[in-house]
Amino acid sequence: MKRQKLIFGILIGSFFTAFMALSNLNKTYLKIFPQYLHSLCESRKEDIEALNNLCDAANIEINDSFDEYSALKFVETTQKQFFNRQPKQERWEKSPLEWIDKNSDKVSSALKTLGFFDSVLPEKTEYDAICILGAAGPTMQNRIKFVEQLVKNGLTTQRIVLLTGERYLTENIDGTAQELADLGRHFGIENQKLTETHLFKYLYEKSGLNGKFKLIVIDTPQKNGCRPTTQTTLEKFLEWKKNNSDVNNVLFISNQPSVKYQQAVIAEVIYYYKSKLNFEVVGEEYKNINLQRAVGELGAYIWAVMPRILRGKDIDANENFIGLAKKLYGHQPIFYNDILNSRAKLS
């Protein structure tokens, strides 16, 4: 009997020791998780753990020697492991990543925790303008429907703005051959000359929003042969705003899993141009979930938000740091200049 009590006592003691070790490991882990990634996760414990799980699945190592150069290396690595999209390549053209399919349950759980699946709703009921961001045809239609639902639930505004531009339409991405032919007849132009602007205006005219609000169309031209982006359409919007000083509180309409990425881009552009615009980015929940795309949007978000995270840090901008910053952000001067102006101590 004494022996049984002794064995029981040893087991209980071992369990308690193991439990305390795990607790201390968790505390230590939270302490050493790099400060830049803490900022990326807004210091939420569950988000930190979710990002760590994703990095583990993608074979991305994170350790306590993480500095500003490592932060950029993290961006570079996640561009390869999360994004896998080449310059000028559209989202639907990128190749699938095998590690995502092999770890689908872990990936799905982490992305949900990080906020890439659930709807993001407005914090207020009234805005000076509701800006619907352009996209592929079906996505634009869904964004319009999302605004219709928000209006039914009490959302109001003075005007609706379509942020769009000179992106030429693609068959089976923006619509079927028949739908694009009908659109061409509607505007009296050849199919190959149809742009996102034509389609966006047409979809809006057919919606329940038409005629209820003042409509503004920001038609952004191509720049150096590149289609408009969230950044360039927002720049065009800020130009328009100069003559519309009463527009100070704006609701941007995206959709999941793109809300965080577009929020980061919009914030960066507004910061660069020293605009005092108050804004939110909202979007409908992610339906028919494609994990490849969702992980890609996480990669895009990490790329877009890192300059803001580095902004408040004293950075030793040595040759390696500047070289990597140029490689990652050199094609986007707004983001690149923000990194180099991050109170950097130039070596």
Salt bridges, closest charged atoms under 4 A:
GLU42 OE1 - ARG44 NH1 2.72
ASP47 OD2 - ARG44 NH2 2.78
ASP56 OD2 - LYS106 NZ 3.36
GLU76 OE1 - LYS73 NZ 2.80
GLU76 OE2 - LYS327 NZ 2.53
GLU90 OE2 - ARG227 NE 2.78
GLU98 OE1 - LYS102 NZ 3.97
ASP118 OD1 - LYS112 NZ 2.94
ASP174 OD1 - ARG167 NH2 2.71
ASP182 OD1 - ARG185 NH2 2.22
GLU196 OE1 - ARG167 NE 2.85
GLU205 OE1 - HIS186 NE2 3.62
ASP246 OD2 - ARG159 NH2 3.10
GLU268 OE1 - ARG311 NH2 3.20
GLU280 OE2 - LYS124 NZ 3.02
GLU284 OE2 - LYS287 NZ 2.96
GLU297 OE2 - ARG91 NE 2.60
ASP314 OD1 - ARG343 NE 3.71
ASP338 OD2 - ARG311 NH2 2.87
